[in-house]
């Protein structure tokens, strides 16, 4: 068994000797690659990128915003600037209006303040004294009764309990009365837009017409003045002086001419000259003179014959210094003419500015303009709330 095993072992083929692994051939020392070649190449690439970036950095930088651009960015838009200027003008006018109405305000506002001084409630005695103050301030009986009723209603509803707020409540109610519902004054609504200006002697019609024409011209429209007061040569000359002063043409005829004929010719001239607005002056006349009022109606008819839709405005000029007499004037003129609005003059020289309240209440006529001085810009559009605040 052992021999068989030995024989088997001897008969088995001899194993091949292990093959030795060939070692890598040595590279000659001169041809050997330098150690860290990859790192060197990376450094060179990095330096190249830095050089490229540096070269790019030498490009012209973007232009900084110019001073003009910076200033324009900070400028107020034109519309905002115009609104700011308009607001400033309103503020200046309100201050001037309040100053010019100081006599009327002393007669009304100061007395109301003294009435409620030290009072804790608005009782019957306060209301009785308030009635006297309002009537003697030219607010008239009817307007006074309306104001007392509205104030009493506020007291009953407990909306008004503090006497110190009585003046504020009156101011709000007066503004309501003055806010007559009427179409706006719009000279651009027709071409030519015809305005008749009427009133008694001495109220300042011609001066008011000159100031009104200036306002219309300043608004960008071209006015034309008509010297319809042919009874007074001085009236024609006065209107011509205003025309020269504000650079507005005046249509006139000789003294004593028919006012209706002057108005008719003026409309022809307005159409030929393409005028935007025609303002017709008329002779001052007492509201109690029937024949003179009939003549005024004739001028109106002639204008309508020439232009069926004209006159577009009939403005009655009233002198605030006449107080309650202005109401009777307005009432009689309205019976003769279809008055569309009022102009109240001489408010700066009177304590009777409150008369505007009963006129608006009783006749329901809107106040278009008010005159608060002799300056060119002292004829101003009427603002009910602004006037109420200046008055009270």
C-alpha positions in Angstrom: 0.0 0.0 0.0 2.8 2.3 0.9 4.7 1.2 -2.2 1.7 1.8 -4.4 1.4 5.3 -2.9 5.1 6.0 -3.5 4.8 4.8 -7.1 1.9 7.0 -7.7 3.8 9.9 -6.4 6.8 9.1 -8.6 4.7 8.7 -11.6 3.0 12.1 -11.2 4.5 14.8 -13.5 6.8 17.2 -12.0 5.4 20.6 -11.3 6.7 23.6 -13.3 8.9 25.8 -11.3 7.1 29.1 -10.4 7.6 31.8 -13.0 9.2 34.9 -11.5 7.3 38.1 -12.2 9.1 40.4 -14.5 10.1 43.6 -12.9 9.4 46.8 -14.7 12.3 47.9 -16.8 14.2 50.6 -15.2 14.0 53.9 -17.0 17.3 55.7 -17.5 17.8 58.5 -15.0 17.8 61.2 -17.7 14.6 60.1 -19.3 12.7 59.8 -16.0 9.5 62.1 -15.8 9.8 64.8 -13.2 7.8 64.1 -10.1 4.5 66.3 -9.7 4.1 67.1 -13.4 0.3 67.1 -13.1 0.5 69.6 -10.2 2.8 71.9 -12.3 0.4 71.8 -15.2 -2.5 72.6 -12.9 -0.6 75.6 -11.5 0.1 76.8 -15.1 -3.5 76.5 -16.0 -4.6 78.4 -12.9 -2.1 81.2 -13.7 -3.5 81.4 -17.2 -7.0 81.7 -16.0 -5.9 84.5 -13.6 -4.2 86.3 -16.4 -7.3 86.1 -18.5 -9.4 87.4 -15.7 -6.9 90.2 -15.1 -7.1 91.1 -18.8 -10.8 91.1 -18.6 -10.6 93.4 -15.6 -8.9 96.1 -17.8 -12.2 96.5 -19.8 -13.9 99.9 -19.5 -16.2 99.9 -16.5 -19.9 100.7 -17.0 -20.6 104.4 -17.0 -21.9 105.7 -13.7 -25.3 107.5 -14.0 -24.8 111.1 -15.0 -25.8 113.9 -12.8 -28.6 114.8 -15.2 -30.0 111.3 -14.9 -29.7 111.3 -11.2 -31.4 114.7 -11.0 -34.2 113.6 -13.3 -34.8 110.5 -11.3 -35.3 112.7 -8.2 -37.5 115.3 -10.0 -41.2 115.5 -9.1 -43.4 114.5 -12.0 -44.9 117.4 -13.8 -48.4 116.6 -12.8 -47.5 116.4 -9.2 -45.7 119.7 -9.3 -48.8 121.3 -10.9 -51.0 119.8 -8.3 -48.7 121.1 -5.5 -48.7 124.6 -7.0 -52.5 124.5 -7.3 -52.8 123.4 -3.7 -50.5 126.2 -2.6 -52.5 128.8 -4.6 -55.7 127.5 -2.9 -54.1 127.9 0.5 -52.9 131.5 -0.3 -56.4 132.4 -1.6 -58.1 131.0 1.5 -55.8 133.0 3.7 -56.6 136.1 1.7 -60.4 135.3 1.7 -60.4 134.8 5.4 -58.5 138.1 5.9 -60.9 140.0 3.6 -64.0 138.6 5.3 -62.7 139.6 8.8 -65.5 142.1 9.3 -68.2 139.6 8.4 -66.5 136.9 10.5 -66.3 139.2 13.6 -70.0 139.9 13.2 -70.9 136.2 13.2 -68.1 133.8 14.3 -66.8 135.9 17.2 -70.4 136.4 18.6 -71.1 132.7 18.4 -67.9 131.9 20.3 -68.9 134.4 23.0 -72.3 132.8 23.2 -71.1 129.3 24.0 -68.2 130.4 26.3 -68.7 128.7 29.6 -71.9 126.9 28.5 -72.2 123.2 29.3 -75.3 122.4 27.2 -77.1 123.8 24.1 -80.4 124.8 25.7 -83.3 127.0 24.7 -81.6 130.2 25.8 -78.6 129.4 23.7 -80.9 128.8 20.6 -82.7 132.1 21.2 -79.5 134.1 21.4 -78.2 132.2 18.3 -81.3 133.3 16.4 -80.6 136.9 17.1 -77.0 136.6 16.0 -77.8 134.9 12.7 -80.5 137.4 11.8 -78.4 140.5 12.6 -75.6 139.0 10.6 -77.7 139.3 7.4 -78.5 135.6 7.1 -82.2 136.5 6.8 -85.2 135.1 8.6 -85.8 132.0 6.3 -82.2 130.9 6.3 -81.9 131.5 10.0 -85.0 129.3 10.7 -83.6 126.5 8.6 -80.2 126.6 10.3 -81.9 126.6 13.8 -84.0 123.6 12.8 -81.0 121.6 11.6 -79.0 122.4 14.7 -81.9 121.5 16.9 -82.2 118.2 15.1 -78.6 117.4 15.8 -79.0 118.2 19.5 -82.1 116.0 19.7 -80.3 113.1 18.0 -77.4 113.7 20.4 -75.0 114.3 17.5 -74.3 117.8 18.9 -74.0 118.1 22.7 -70.8 120.1 23.2 -71.5 123.8 22.9 -67.9 124.3 21.7 -68.9 122.4 18.5 -71.8 124.7 17.7 -69.8 126.8 15.4 -68.5 123.8 13.5 -72.1 122.5 13.1 -73.3 125.9 11.8 -70.4 126.0 9.3 -71.4 122.6 7.9 -75.0 123.6 7.5 -74.2 126.9 5.9 -72.0 125.1 3.4 -75.0 122.8 2.6 -77.2 125.8 1.8 -74.5 127.5 -0.4 -74.1 124.3 -2.4 -76.8 124.9 -4.9 -77.4 122.2 -7.4 -76.6 123.7 -10.8 -74.6 122.9 -14.0 -71.0 124.0 -13.7 -69.7 127.2 -15.3 -68.0 125.9 -18.5 -67.0 128.5 -21.1 -65.7 125.8 -23.4 -69.2 124.2 -23.7 -70.1 126.2 -26.8 -68.4 128.4 -29.4 -68.9 131.2 -29.0 -70.0 130.9 -25.4 -72.1 134.0 -24.7 -72.3 135.5 -21.3 -74.7 138.4 -20.4 -73.7 140.4 -17.3 -76.5 142.4 -15.7 -77.0 144.4 -12.5 -77.9 147.8 -11.0 -75.8 150.9 -11.2 -72.6 150.9 -9.1 -72.2 147.2 -8.3 -69.0 147.0 -10.4 -70.2 145.2 -13.5 -67.6 146.6 -15.9 -64.7 145.9 -13.6 -66.0 142.4 -13.0 -66.3 141.8 -16.7 -62.6 142.8 -17.2 -61.4 140.5 -14.5 -63.6 137.7 -15.8 -62.2 138.1 -19.3 -58.7 137.9 -17.9 -59.5 134.6 -16.1 -61.0 133.2 -19.3 -58.0 134.3 -21.4 -55.6 132.8 -18.8 -57.4 129.5 -19.1 -56.5 129.4 -22.8 -59.7 130.6 -24.4 -60.1 133.8 -26.5 -62.7 136.2 -25.1 -64.4 139.2 -26.8 -65.9 142.1 -24.9 -69.1 143.9 -26.0 -69.7 147.4 -24.8 -73.5 147.1 -24.5 -73.8 150.0 -22.0 -74.4 152.6 -24.6 -76.1 155.1 -22.2 -72.9 156.1 -20.6 -69.9 157.1 -22.7 -67.7 156.6 -19.7 -68.8 152.9 -19.5 -67.6 152.3 -23.1 -64.3 154.0 -22.4 -63.8 152.0 -19.2 -64.4 148.7 -21.0 -62.0 149.8 -23.7 -59.3 150.5 -21.1 -59.8 147.0 -19.7 -59.5 145.6 -23.2 -56.2 147.3 -23.7 -55.0 146.3 -20.2 -55.6 142.6 -20.7 -55.2 142.6 -24.5 -58.7 141.6 -25.4 -60.7 143.1 -28.3 -63.8 145.2 -27.6 -66.8 145.6 -29.9 -68.4 149.0 -29.5 -70.6 151.6 -31.2 -71.1 155.2 -30.6 -72.7 156.4 -27.3 -76.5 156.2 -27.5 -76.6 153.3 -30.0 -79.2 150.5 -29.6 -77.7 147.9 -27.2 -79.4 145.1 -29.1 -77.7 146.2 -32.3 -74.3 146.2 -30.6 -74.9 142.7 -29.3 -76.0 141.5 -32.8 -72.9 142.9 -34.5 -70.7 141.5 -31.7 -71.9 137.9 -32.4 -71.1 138.4 -36.1 -67.6 139.6 -35.2 -67.1 136.7 -32.8 -67.9 134.2 -35.5 -65.7 136.0 -38.0 -62.8 136.2 -35.5 -63.4 132.7 -34.1 -63.6 134.0 -30.6 -64.4 131.4 -27.9 -66.3 133.5 -25.4 -68.4 136.7 -25.8 -69.0 138.8 -22.7 -71.8 141.3 -23.1 -71.8 144.3 -20.8 -75.2 145.9 -20.2 -76.3 149.3 -18.8 -76.8 149.5 -15.1 -80.5 149.8 -14.3 -82.6 149.9 -11.2 -84.5 146.7 -10.7 -87.7 148.8 -10.1 -87.6 150.4 -13.5 -89.9 148.3 -15.7 -89.0 150.0 -19.0 -85.3 149.4 -18.5 -85.9 145.8 -17.6 -87.9 145.4 -20.9 -84.9 146.8 -22.8 -82.8 144.1 -21.2 -85.2 141.5 -22.3 -84.9 142.8 -25.9 -81.1 142.4 -25.9 -81.7 138.8 -24.7 -84.2 138.1 -27.6 -81.8 139.5 -30.2 -79.0 137.3 -29.0 -81.3 134.3 -29.1 -82.4 135.2 -32.6 -78.7 135.1 -33.7 -77.8 132.1 -31.7 -80.8 130.0 -30.5 -78.9 128.4 -27.6 -77.4 131.7 -26.4 -76.9 133.4 -24.0 -75.4 130.4 -22.2 -74.9 132.3 -18.9 -76.8 135.3 -17.5 -74.8 136.5 -14.5 -76.2 138.9 -12.0 -73.7 141.1 -10.2 -74.6 142.0 -6.6 -72.9 144.4 -4.2 -72.4 142.6 -0.9 -72.4 145.9 1.0 -76.1 146.4 0.2 -77.0 143.6 2.6 -80.7 142.5 2.5 -81.4 144.8 -0.4 -79.3 142.5 -2.6 -82.0 139.8 -2.1 -84.8 142.0 -3.4 -82.6 143.0 -6.4 -81.9 139.3 -7.2 -85.6 138.4 -6.8 -86.8 141.1 -9.3 -84.1 140.5 -11.8 -84.9 136.8 -11.8 -88.5 137.6 -12.6 -87.4 139.4 -15.7 -84.5 137.2 -16.8 -83.5 133.6 -16.6 -80.5 134.2 -14.3 -78.1 131.3 -14.2 -75.6 132.5 -11.6 -74.5 135.3 -9.3 -71.3 137.3 -8.8 -71.0 138.9 -5.4 -68.6 141.8 -5.2 -67.0 144.0 -2.5 -66.9 141.3 0.1 -63.7 142.8 1.4 -65.2 146.0 2.6 -68.4 144.9 4.4 -69.6 143.1 7.5 -72.6 141.8 5.5 -71.0 138.9 3.7 -73.6 136.6 5.3 -76.2 137.9 2.8 -75.0 135.3 0.4 -76.7 132.6 2.5 -80.3 133.8 2.2 -79.8 134.5 -1.5 -78.8 130.9 -2.2 -81.5 129.6 0.1 -84.4 131.6 -1.2 -83.6 131.9 -4.9 -81.7 128.6 -5.4 -79.1 130.5 -7.5 -75.5 129.4 -7.6 -72.7 131.9 -6.8 -70.3 131.6 -9.7 -67.6 134.1 -8.5 -66.9 136.4 -5.6 -64.9 139.7 -5.6 -62.6 140.1 -2.6 -60.5 143.1 -3.6 -59.5 145.5 -6.4 -56.6 143.3 -7.7 -56.7 141.6 -11.1 -56.8 138.2 -9.4 -59.3 139.1 -6.7 -62.3 137.7 -8.7 -62.3 134.0 -7.7 -64.5 131.0 -8.4 -66.9 130.4 -5.5 -66.3 127.4 -3.3 -69.2 126.9 -0.7 -67.2 125.0 1.9 -64.2 127.3 1.6 -66.5 130.4 2.0 -68.3 128.9 5.0 -65.0 128.2 6.7 -63.7 131.7 6.1 -67.0 133.2 7.2 -67.4 131.1 10.4 
